[in-house]
């Protein structure tokens, strides 16, 4: 695998959407390529940042209770 | 009148996904009251069409599909007029920051405020926003996201790619505006 192949697959690697064979090939490349490895770390960090920034909202307790009463 | 045990069990299981639905509705409507209205209607509809849910399939994706379809029907008119996304080209934030002499993670990602990230997500057109919500925030697989959105997996991947490009561009603009990084002709990062 070369760098363009690796970069093309990084999104799917970060999203855990590659096959096990593709994962092994990509991990082998990352071990020997600091630039791709840094880019992977960056993309994984960015994904975590989006998740943690957006998933802190939960349904208000009063709304949850209201729904439970309506639905059950 | 007491509800049937089957209906109650179904409702209880559906309610375990309430936070996911509420967060999705909040990010789509950007309004807590509208989000609650949307989610409540989605749950009522889910119970009404309980028979169409196939046991053993992904209930969270099924519920999300009901909620987002209601969103498009109620808040966006007949269908998806708000689909345009500025063409930012192949904007890769990592490459941009490296070219400017910054350390992309330590100098930039660690300094972005959560509120700015939320704002960047909410600036995405809804069709692109919802795929980021499903895959990045809620951890859906491409397959489950495709089910929830009613599109092929390839469409999930292409929307996600474009959404991430736009998101990275928005975060870069914020980093510039807030002084976290300087522009292209000055390879310094503010301490």
Contacts between the chains, C-beta under 8 A, distances in Angstrom:
chain1	res1	chain2	res2	distance
A	11	B	157	7.8
A	11	B	160	7.2
A	11	B	161	6.5
A	11	B	164	7.3
A	12	B	157	7.8
A	15	B	135	6.2
A	15	B	141	8.0
A	15	B	142	7.0
A	15	B	160	8.0
A	16	B	141	7.8
A	17	B	141	7.0
A	17	B	142	5.6
A	38	B	94	7.6
A	38	B	104	7.7
A	39	B	94	5.1
A	41	B	105	6.6
A	42	B	93	7.7
A	42	B	94	4.6
A	42	B	104	5.0
A	42	B	105	5.7
A	42	B	109	7.2
A	43	B	94	7.2
A	45	B	105	5.5
A	45	B	109	5.3
A	46	B	93	7.4
A	46	B	109	6.3
A	46	B	168	7.4
A	47	B	136	5.5
A	49	B	109	5.9
A	49	B	112	6.7
A	49	B	117	5.9
A	50	B	117	6.0
A	50	B	121	6.6
A	50	B	132	6.8
A	50	B	136	4.7
A	50	B	137	6.6
A	50	B	167	7.3
A	51	B	136	5.8
A	51	B	137	5.3
A	51	B	139	7.6
A	52	B	114	7.1
A	53	B	114	3.9
A	53	B	115	7.8
A	53	B	117	3.7
A	53	B	118	5.3
A	53	B	121	7.7
A	54	B	23	6.9
A	54	B	27	6.6
A	54	B	117	7.2
A	54	B	118	5.8
A	54	B	121	5.9
A	54	B	133	7.1
A	54	B	136	7.8
A	54	B	137	4.5
A	55	B	23	6.4
A	55	B	137	5.3
A	55	B	138	7.6
A	56	B	114	7.5
A	57	B	19	8.0
A	57	B	22	7.0
A	57	B	23	5.2
A	57	B	26	5.7
A	58	B	19	4.5
A	58	B	22	6.9
A	58	B	23	7.4
A	59	B	18	4.8
A	59	B	19	5.5
A	59	B	21	7.9
A	59	B	22	3.9
A	59	B	39	7.4
A	60	B	36	7.9
A	63	B	22	7.5
A	63	B	36	5.4
A	63	B	39	7.8
A	64	B	15	7.2
A	64	B	18	6.0
A	66	B	40	7.9
A	67	B	15	6.6
A	67	B	18	6.9
A	67	B	39	7.6
A	67	B	40	6.3
A	67	B	43	6.0
A	68	B	11	7.7
A	68	B	15	6.4
A	70	B	40	7.2
A	70	B	43	7.7
A	70	B	44	7.4
A	71	B	11	4.0
A	71	B	14	7.5
A	71	B	15	7.0
A	71	B	43	5.9
A	71	B	44	7.7
A	71	B	47	6.2
A	72	B	3	6.0
A	72	B	7	7.7
A	72	B	8	4.6
A	72	B	11	4.8
A	72	B	12	6.5
